């Protein structure tokens, strides 16, 4: 839960910085009649991309660390079965990817919603 909250705060902060750096462009778009959804979606896609890239980096690090952690756990536990192998399962990858996309999209939505509020 703490890692998820940290990821959410990082995404919210990075999207907020992107919003602030593009505030002039957003103001011009709103002056010519752009809807809130038209302004919102690029930032939500950016949040999804940040979440996806974070999940891919996490999966890469987990796949590199799975074998050493498995050996260490087997050494510590002795004859007790540890329960995970040398590779990550597709279920773990799916959960990590879904969590990354969800946290990225939700964080971007929160940030844009707060910025576009009248």
C-alpha positions, 0 to 999 in steps of 0.5 A: 500500500505504501509503494502504491501511494508513493507511485500515485504521489509521484505521478500526480506531481509529475503530471502537475508539473507538466500542466504548469509548464503547459499552462499557456497552451492550455489557456489558449486552447480553452479560449478557442473553445476546447472542452475539458476532455480535450485538454484532459486526455493527453495528460491522462495518456501521459500518466498511463505511459508513466505507469506502463514504463514504471511497471516495465522497469519493475518487471525487469528488475523483478525478473533479474532478482527472482533467481538470487532471491529464490536461492537465498530464500531456499538457503534460509528456509532449508527444507521448507518449500519457498513457493516461487521459482526462478521466473515470474509468472504471467499472473504477476506480470499482469498484476504489475502492469495493471497496477502501473496503468491504473495508478498512472491513469488515476494519478493523472486524472486526479491532477488534471481534475484539480487543475481544470476545476473552475 
